[in-house]
Amino acid sequence: MHGSMDITGRGIKGTMTVYQAEPDKNLAVIEIEGIGKIESGSNGEIAWENSVLQGPRIKQGDEKGRLSSRWNLQRSPEMANALRQGGDRRHRNRGRP
């Protein structure tokens, strides 16, 4: 799934690409103009992030749990359906058009 973002009034623009493999593997790549690249993912066991803001790190505890439940296609039929259909704008924007 690929999309773009524009935070009006802040001059922040970027792109986001999400790769997903069932049941719980994922990679999200966010590139923000003027800031850089943020990569976040999980192989189903280890959740990680590599960003220009914090560098490489392993996610643990609640942060790891939130990521795991958000991207698990078996637990999130809405996300699974959106990814199979090539992305759904309402889903990407948490219900906002």
C-alpha positions in Angstrom: 0.0 0.0 0.0 1.4 3.4 -0.9 0.2 6.9 -0.1 1.2 10.4 0.5 0.7 12.8 3.4 0.5 16.6 3.7 0.1 18.3 7.0 -1.5 21.5 6.0 -0.2 24.6 7.7 3.0 22.9 8.9 4.7 22.4 5.5 5.2 18.7 6.2 4.9 16.4 3.2 5.9 12.8 2.7 5.1 9.4 1.5 4.4 6.1 3.2 4.7 2.6 1.8 3.5 -0.5 3.7 4.5 -4.0 2.9 2.6 -6.9 4.6 2.9 -10.7 4.8 0.4 -12.9 6.6 0.0 -13.3 9.4 2.1 -10.7 11.2 5.2 -9.6 9.2 5.3 -6.0 8.1 7.5 -3.1 7.0 6.4 0.6 6.9 8.7 3.1 5.1 7.9 6.8 5.7 9.8 9.5 4.0 9.3 13.0 5.2 10.7 15.9 3.2 13.3 17.8 5.1 13.5 15.1 7.8 14.3 11.8 6.2 13.3 8.2 6.3 11.7 6.3 9.1 11.5 2.5 8.7 9.5 0.3 11.1 8.7 -3.3 11.0 8.3 -6.7 12.5 9.3 -10.3 11.5 6.5 -11.6 13.7 8.7 -11.8 16.8 11.0 -8.8 16.8 9.6 -5.3 16.3 12.1 -2.6 15.3 12.5 0.9 14.0 15.3 2.8 12.3 14.9 6.5 11.9 16.9 9.6 11.5 15.4 10.9 14.7 16.2 8.0 17.1 18.5 5.7 15.1 18.0 1.9 15.1 16.2 0.4 18.0 14.2 -2.7 19.1 10.6 -2.0 20.2 9.6 -3.6 23.5 6.7 -3.8 25.9 3.5 -1.9 25.1 5.0 -0.3 22.0 5.8 -3.7 20.6 2.3 -5.0 21.5 0.6 -2.1 19.8 2.5 -2.7 16.6 1.9 -6.4 16.7 -1.8 -6.1 17.1 -2.2 -3.3 14.6 -0.5 -5.3 11.8 -1.7 -8.8 12.5 -3.9 -9.6 9.6 -5.7 -12.4 11.5 -6.7 -10.0 14.2 -7.5 -7.0 12.0 -9.8 -8.0 9.1 -10.2 -4.3 8.1 -6.4 -3.9 7.6 -6.3 -7.2 5.7 -9.1 -6.2 3.4 -7.6 -2.8 2.8 -4.3 -4.2 1.8 -5.8 -6.8 -0.4 -7.7 -4.1 -2.3 -4.6 -1.9 -2.7 -5.4 0.4 0.2 -8.4 2.2 1.4 -8.2 6.0 1.9 -10.7 5.9 4.8 -8.7 3.2 6.6 -5.4 4.9 6.1 -6.8 8.1 7.6 -8.6 6.3 10.5 -12.1 6.8 9.1 -11.6 10.4 7.9 -12.2 11.0 4.2 
